[in-house]
Amino acid sequence: MNLESTLVSESLWLTKVVINMGILLIPLLVLLAIAAWVISLYNFFVASKARIKAAVQEIGNQLKRQADLIPNLEESAKGYLSHEKGIYKDLTDARKQITEAVKSGNLQKMADAGSKLASVLPGIQVLVESNPELKADGVVTKLMDELRDTSDKVMYARRLVIDLTADFNVKRVSFPSSIIANIFKFEEQPGLITPTEGEHVSVSATELKSPKVKLN
């Protein structure tokens, strides 16, 4: 066998090797791509559930803060609130609703409680603005600022829960991501539509009985 024949034979052999390797590599690359896709979707569902839970806890924590602040506001402005029976009753009802909502851990109840207080605050602000002495009271104005701040945080966390649950639930039922959701049994996230009664935020009944907040 001359040199030319040897080179041709080796070339053909190398070609066959490359073709065989390609045949083996293509399925392997496909499997790796599928594995990466599965891992990516799995991580999405896990991360989304964690973010939803964190947002719910934030709502609970901010409502707990409001439950602490309202008695201080009632005490500081009681002389003025006593003449505003409607506002005083609304504020008292809001505090009661917040306390009960946080204890229940029911997301919808917590969201409703946050909305209740948000609707009461403008009336209190008008009362403060119309009374120079009350407006000049640093404690009252600071309490109002903190209540507005916590109310804004509740609304933000509520919007975040709505957006996250919508994204999660759409992906859960959309093909082909629904395959992964079914394999790993990712259930629909109720969000603010049909809240789960059994899952509570990390706020205990004991914490709700904490002493009044002292502001300097």
Secondary structure, DSSP 8 states (H G I E B T S, - for coil): --HHHHHHHHHHHHHHHHHHHHHHHHHHHHHHHHHHHHHHHHHHHHHHHHHHHHHHHHHHHHHHHHHHHHHHHHHHTHHHHTT-HHHHHHHHHHHHHHHHHHHHT-HHHHHHHHHHHHHHHHHHHHHHHT-HHHHH-HHHHHHHHHHHHHHHHHHHHHHHHHHHHHHHHHHHHSTTHHHHHHHTT-----TTTS--SS---S--HHHHT-------
